[in-house]
Amino acid sequence: MPPLLLKAETVSLACKKILLGVTGGIAAYKAAELCRLLVKAGADVQVVMTAAAQQFVTPLTFQALSGKPVLTSLWDAASGDGMEHIHLSRNADLLLVAPASADFLARLAQGRADDALSTLCLARACKLAVAPAMNHEMWAAAPTRRNLERLHEDGVQVLGPAAGEQACGEVGLGRMLEPVDIMSAVSGLLGVGALAGKRVLVTAGPTFEPIDPVRGLTNLSSGKMGYAVARAAAEAGAEVCLVSGATCLAVPAGVRRIDVQSAADMHRTVLAELPCDVFIAVAAVADYRVDAAAAQKIKKTADGLTLRLIANPDILAEVAALPDAPFCVGFAAETEQLAEFAEAKRLRKKLPLLVGNLAQDTLGQDTAELVLFDNQGQHRLPRAGKLTQARNLIAHLANQLN
Ligand code: C5P
């Protein structure tokens, strides 16, 4: 059995110049970790802090982490010609504001220029990304919604936020993305990594096949593996579209998600999203659907109920058979005889790469043991977290693709 060729690559931001704006919120302490990760990845980082940010973390912390004095004011007489707010973004690759408070987003949406960071944003000549962080009610509030809409129109990339427990003790959407997730989005935005410039289409999660307006047939897929694959592809610099059945997972940073319900919806959506360079079908697509779903709720009778099922289109096989087919990757969850069934499936669907796993060891879990099947043979990936496995898979396929 040949060994796996590549270890998952870590993000390299060598030669990239990043302006890291920090605004006033408790998540400012996480920006210190983000700064460390950016520097560790090789980026040249210049930190700019608002006055409120300095109430949470001192500029000295960021100076120590970035190796450079932090810009905190427009009125610093020591800075050359006093035009730092213009010069700084001229040779930067990205201006990243993390955390971005509700107040800062409002100022950004209005085009205010009343401190060093907002002026830099207005005067910038590089991409701008913001990672919002605020209480969930502030995030949901109508003025914040309006500001976000305006920022989208202005081409500002919005990373997150994530859902979960907040510093105030409440639970909801508004936490800043974790620094590692922001790193993935940054590598995607900067087009670095083994899949830079590639368009990757991923399916994930279960499908739901309606029986009547309130019932349906589905399966136990959690979507965790598909979401991890989408995230790993974005980390590797790809433009990623994730076509997802119902899950309760957050969209990975930098990934565009399209929600679907049935296999027919997924089929239609995938075909509409082509062409792409790589198609990774992780979804647990129902093989059958109910022939004619009832328009009204089916009433209970003593006689039982017989449903006629008809075959769904095989999305992966159809895409793989296209004349200009992308590099197609399939998943095979088997309950027995993994090697024979998986390799037979790979050949039948004409796939360069198929990922096999034992369904009972994987479904709904956070870890997986995988075997990759390709023209060179089998490559075993011993049990590890699904994100680690997804990164290994992406590294392997990038190697084959290139
Ligand atoms: O044939 P089987 O369902 O076992 O194949 C599994 C692989 O095919 C997975 O990659 C799955 O996402 C994909 N598939 C599909 N459309 C179907 C059934 C499976 O894309 N209708």
Residues whose N, C-alpha, C, O or C-beta is under 5 A from the ligand:
A	BS01	C5P	A281 V282 A283 A284 V285 A286 N312 P313 D314 I315 L316 V329 G330 F331 A332
